[in-house]
Amino acid sequence: MSRKCQLTGKKANNAYAVSHSHRRTKRLQHANLQEKRVWWPQGKRWVKLRLSTKAIKTLQKKGLSAMAREAGIDLNKC
């Protein structure tokens, strides 16, 4: 499974690691992903998703069904 948020699509960002002598080497800034079980009221079951912490905060505000609809995810398959 790729390191990507299932609801928002957040993924790694290209960046530089800058040393004390200011030499730059490429590195990745990964998204803060968490494996999360979320209650889905319409399906009356738990759904296991890999979410970024930002998505978890948004999920509490919008709700699981609305965010899944925006992301184009079928929760019956999760």
Secondary structure by P-SEA (a helix, b strand, c coil): ccccccccbbbbbbbbbcccccbbbbbbbcccccbbbbbbccccbbbbbbccaaaaaaaacccaaaaaaaaccccccc
